[in-house]
Amino acid sequence: MKAFDVDKARSEEPRTLGEFLKLYNENLPSFLAPATVALLEEFKRTHGNFFKSAGGAWTLDLHRKRVMDWLRRPL
């Protein structure tokens, strides 16, 4: 029987925008700019399809990498 994977459970847990923001910015590499509430709200508006499977909530496994890529996009 497989042992319970704490990291996987943590990354799949539905979060509020504020909770996600705090976790996103924790241990963020120095070459990346931190996220803000305004940026995350814009991301959610423009990428609403990423939130359908999560019931509108933020999850680290579904959104963290996508937000990083989106914030690094050319302007």
Residue pairs with C-beta under 8 A, 6 or more apart in sequence:
8 61
10 60
11 59
11 60
11 61
12 59
12 60
12 61
13 59
13 60
14 54
14 55
14 57
14 58
14 59
15 23
15 57
15 58
15 59
15 60
16 57
16 58
17 37
17 40
17 41
17 44
17 58
18 37
19 58
20 40
20 58
20 59
20 60
20 63
21 35
21 36
21 37
21 40
23 60
23 64
24 34
24 35
24 40
24 60
24 64
24 67
25 34
25 35
28 34
32 68
32 71
32 72
33 71
35 67
35 71
39 71
40 58
40 67
43 66
43 67
43 70
44 51
47 66
47 70
50 62
50 63
50 66
51 57
51 58
53 62
54 62
54 63
